[in-house]
Amino acid sequence: MPSLGADKAPSSWTSGGYDLNLFTSPPDCSLLCSVCHGVLKRPVRLQCGHIFCKKCILRWLARQKTCPCCRKEVKGKKVVHVNKLRRTIDRLEIKCRNAEAGCLVTCPLAHRKGHQDSCPFQLMACPNEGCPARVLRGALAEHRQHCQHGAQQRCPLGCGATLGPGERAQHNCYQELREAWSQRQERSQSLVLGLLRRMRKVHRATNLIRRQLAQLGDFLQEDEALIVGTPQEAARATLEGSIGAEV
């Protein structure tokens, strides 16, 4: 692909393509972008047939309405994605970007993210709050065990507990909540049973009082009858006595 002529990309231009040093062997020159001189990323083709990184050519067309290679006028910003070329580039072998740190893994360009997310040579920030250290992913677990900022941390599950290094490995707030809930249920059942027993006692005492009140009522009625009947009998006896005396 022809290189740029008099009009060149500004020195502050951010490359839209892949860095050449990323690949295990130098890519073919037909796979390079004439704007950024990197390997084509998301390659697109103009009406004239020249191919560029999508990011590079859109920035170029925002400044000039001509092809960077042949200077033909470009009407609008119509570009065509070259998916076949993109698949070819995705198969190129690349080095891990942590190669200088010691990673020797190589993989196709399309698989770079999968490796990067698990590369043991990737620098990682310590997750302990307040710790500024950045360590390799492979050494992160050991670092966390001895990290001074990890002495006291809040439970990551959100229960609010503050845990020390030895407590975090055994902490299971879900299990603790289940156990606490079971204990509360047992206490509630004990309270309910106690209330039922007291209600039975109150019920028996109430029935006893009712029976005693009924007996008292019967006794009072008998006494009242006796009290009312006594004057009548005395008067009758007096009358009979007076009649007998006259006779």
C-alpha positions as CSV (number, residue, x, y, z in Angstrom):
1,M,0.0,0.0,0.0
2,P,1.4,3.4,-0.9
3,S,2.6,5.6,1.9
4,L,1.3,9.1,2.6
5,G,2.4,11.9,0.5
6,A,2.8,15.6,1.5
7,D,-0.1,15.5,3.9
8,K,0.9,13.3,6.9
9,A,-0.9,12.4,10.1
10,P,-0.2,14.9,12.9
11,S,2.5,13.8,15.4
12,S,-0.1,13.8,18.2
13,W,-2.2,11.3,16.2
14,T,-3.3,8.3,18.4
15,S,-2.6,5.1,16.5
16,G,-5.7,3.2,15.5
17,G,-3.8,0.0,14.5
18,Y,-2.0,-2.7,16.4
19,D,1.6,-2.1,17.4
20,L,4.1,-4.0,15.2
21,N,6.0,-5.1,18.3
22,L,3.0,-7.1,19.4
23,F,3.5,-9.8,16.8
24,T,5.9,-12.7,17.0
25,S,7.0,-12.1,13.4
26,P,6.8,-8.9,11.2
27,P,3.4,-8.8,9.4
28,D,3.1,-8.4,5.7
29,C,3.2,-4.8,4.5
30,S,-0.2,-5.3,2.9
31,L,-1.7,-5.6,6.4
32,L,-0.4,-2.1,7.4
33,C,-2.4,1.1,7.7
34,S,-1.0,4.0,5.6
35,V,-2.2,6.5,8.2
36,C,-0.9,5.0,11.5
37,H,1.6,2.5,10.0
38,G,0.3,-0.1,12.5
39,V,-1.4,-3.4,11.6
40,L,-4.9,-2.8,10.5
41,K,-7.5,-2.8,13.2
42,R,-11.2,-3.1,12.1
43,P,-10.1,-2.6,8.4
44,V,-12.4,-0.6,6.1
45,R,-12.2,0.1,2.4
46,L,-13.0,3.4,0.6
47,Q,-14.7,3.7,-2.8
48,C,-11.2,3.9,-4.4
49,G,-10.3,0.5,-2.9
50,H,-7.7,1.6,-0.4
51,I,-7.9,0.0,3.1
52,F,-7.3,1.7,6.4
53,C,-8.1,1.2,10.1
54,K,-11.6,2.4,10.7
55,K,-10.6,4.8,13.5
56,C,-7.7,6.3,11.4
57,I,-9.7,6.9,8.2
58,L,-12.7,8.5,10.0
59,R,-10.3,10.9,11.8
60,W,-8.7,11.6,8.5
61,L,-11.9,12.3,6.7
62,A,-13.0,14.7,9.5
63,R,-10.0,16.9,8.3
64,Q,-9.9,16.1,4.6
65,K,-12.4,14.7,2.2
66,T,-9.8,12.8,0.1
67,C,-8.2,9.4,0.2
68,P,-4.8,9.6,2.0
69,C,-3.2,7.4,-0.7
70,C,-4.6,8.4,-4.1
71,R,-6.1,11.8,-3.2
72,K,-9.4,10.9,-4.8
73,E,-12.4,12.7,-3.4
74,V,-14.4,10.8,-0.8
75,K,-18.1,11.7,-0.8
76,G,-19.5,11.5,2.7
77,K,-18.0,9.0,5.1
78,K,-19.1,5.8,3.5
79,V,-16.7,2.9,4.3
80,V,-17.0,-0.8,3.8
81,H,-15.8,-3.3,6.5
82,V,-13.4,-5.9,5.1
83,N,-14.3,-8.8,7.3
84,K,-12.2,-11.4,5.4
85,L,-9.0,-9.3,5.9
86,R,-10.0,-8.8,9.6
87,R,-10.2,-12.6,10.1
88,T,-6.8,-13.0,8.5
89,I,-5.3,-10.5,10.9
90,D,-7.0,-12.2,13.9
91,R,-5.1,-15.4,13.1
92,L,-1.7,-13.7,13.3
93,E,0.4,-14.9,16.2
94,I,1.1,-12.4,18.9
95,K,3.2,-12.2,22.1
96,C,1.7,-11.5,25.5
97,R,2.0,-7.8,26.4
98,N,3.6,-9.0,29.6
99,A,6.4,-10.7,27.7
100,E,9.0,-8.3,29.3
101,A,7.7,-9.4,32.7
102,G,8.5,-13.0,31.9
103,C,5.3,-14.4,30.1
104,L,6.3,-16.6,27.2
105,V,2.8,-17.4,26.0
106,T,1.9,-16.7,22.3
107,C,-1.6,-16.9,20.9
108,P,-3.7,-15.7,17.9
109,L,-4.6,-12.1,18.0
110,A,-8.3,-13.0,18.4
111,H,-7.5,-14.8,21.7
112,R,-5.4,-12.0,23.3
113,K,-8.2,-10.9,25.7
114,G,-8.8,-14.4,27.0
115,H,-5.1,-14.8,27.9
116,Q,-4.8,-11.3,29.3
117,D,-7.6,-11.9,31.8
118,S,-5.7,-14.9,33.3
119,C,-2.1,-14.1,32.6
120,P,-0.1,-14.7,35.9
121,F,2.4,-11.9,34.9
122,Q,-0.3,-9.2,34.7
123,L,0.2,-6.5,37.3
124,M,-2.8,-6.3,39.6
125,A,-3.8,-3.7,42.3
126,C,-4.1,-5.1,45.8
127,P,-7.8,-5.3,46.6
128,N,-7.2,-4.4,50.3
129,E,-8.5,-0.9,51.0
130,G,-5.7,1.6,51.4
131,C,-3.0,-0.7,49.9
132,P,-1.1,1.0,47.0
133,A,0.8,-2.1,46.0
134,R,0.6,-3.6,42.5
135,V,1.7,-7.2,42.3
136,L,1.7,-10.0,39.7
137,R,-1.6,-11.9,39.4
138,G,0.3,-15.1,40.3
139,A,1.6,-13.6,43.5
140,L,-1.6,-11.8,44.5
141,A,-2.9,-14.5,46.8
142,E,0.3,-14.6,48.8
143,H,0.5,-10.8,49.0
144,R,-3.0,-10.6,50.4
145,Q,-2.2,-13.0,53.2
146,H,0.6,-10.8,54.4
147,C,-0.8,-7.4,53.4
148,Q,-0.8,-5.0,56.3
149,H,-3.9,-3.2,55.0
150,G,-5.8,-6.4,55.1
151,A,-5.8,-6.7,58.9
152,Q,-9.4,-5.6,59.2
153,Q,-11.9,-5.5,56.3
154,R,-15.6,-5.4,55.9
155,C,-17.4,-8.6,54.6
156,P,-17.4,-8.5,50.8
157,L,-20.9,-10.1,50.9
158,G,-22.3,-7.0,52.5
159,C,-23.3,-8.3,56.0
160,G,-21.4,-5.4,57.6
161,A,-19.1,-7.5,59.7
162,T,-15.4,-6.4,60.2
163,L,-13.1,-9.4,59.7
164,G,-9.4,-10.1,60.3
165,P,-7.2,-12.1,58.0
166,G,-7.9,-15.4,59.9
167,E,-11.6,-14.7,60.1
168,R,-12.2,-14.0,56.4
169,A,-11.3,-17.6,55.3
170,Q,-13.9,-19.0,57.7
171,H,-16.5,-16.3,57.5
172,N,-19.9,-17.3,56.0
173,C,-22.5,-14.7,56.9
174,Y,-25.2,-16.6,55.0
175,Q,-24.7,-19.7,57.2
176,E,-24.5,-17.5,60.3
177,L,-27.7,-15.8,59.4
178,R,-29.4,-19.1,58.9
179,E,-28.2,-20.3,62.3
180,A,-29.4,-17.1,63.9
181,W,-32.8,-17.4,62.2
182,S,-33.1,-21.0,63.5
183,Q,-32.3,-19.9,67.0
184,R,-34.9,-17.2,66.8
185,Q,-37.5,-19.7,65.6
186,E,-36.7,-22.0,68.5
187,R,-37.0,-19.1,71.0
188,S,-40.3,-18.0,69.4
189,Q,-41.7,-21.6,69.6
190,S,-40.7,-21.8,73.3
191,L,-42.4,-18.5,74.0
192,V,-45.6,-19.6,72.2
193,L,-45.7,-22.9,74.1
194,G,-45.2,-21.0,77.4
195,L,-48.1,-18.7,76.6
196,L,-50.3,-21.6,75.7
197,R,-49.6,-23.3,79.1
198,R,-50.4,-20.0,80.9
199,M,-53.6,-19.6,78.9
200,R,-54.7,-23.2,79.9
201,K,-54.0,-22.3,83.6
202,V,-56.0,-19.1,83.3
203,H,-58.8,-21.0,81.7
204,R,-58.9,-23.6,84.4
205,A,-58.8,-20.9,87.1
206,T,-61.7,-19.1,85.4
207,N,-63.8,-22.2,85.3
208,L,-63.2,-22.8,89.0
209,I,-64.2,-19.3,89.9
210,R,-67.3,-19.6,87.8
211,R,-68.3,-22.8,89.7
212,Q,-67.6,-21.2,93.0
213,L,-69.7,-18.2,92.1
214,A,-72.5,-20.4,91.1
215,Q,-72.4,-22.3,94.4
216,L,-72.3,-19.0,96.3
217,G,-75.3,-17.8,94.4
218,D,-77.2,-21.0,95.3
219,F,-76.3,-20.7,98.9
220,L,-77.4,-17.0,99.1
221,Q,-80.8,-18.0,97.5
222,E,-81.3,-20.6,100.2
223,D,-80.4,-18.2,103.0
224,E,-82.8,-15.6,101.6
225,A,-85.7,-18.1,101.5
226,L,-85.0,-19.0,105.2
227,I,-84.9,-15.3,106.2
228,V,-88.2,-14.5,104.4
229,G,-90.0,-17.6,105.8
230,T,-89.2,-17.2,109.5
231,P,-91.6,-14.1,110.4
232,Q,-94.5,-15.7,108.6
233,E,-94.2,-18.9,110.7
234,A,-93.9,-16.9,113.9
235,A,-97.0,-14.8,113.2
236,R,-99.0,-18.0,112.4
237,A,-97.8,-19.6,115.7
238,T,-98.9,-16.4,117.7
239,L,-102.3,-16.4,116.1
240,E,-102.9,-20.0,116.8
241,G,-101.8,-19.5,120.4
242,S,-104.3,-16.6,121.0
243,I,-107.2,-18.6,119.5
244,G,-106.4,-21.5,121.8
245,A,-106.4,-19.2,124.8
246,E,-109.9,-17.9,124.0
247,V,-111.2,-21.3,123.6
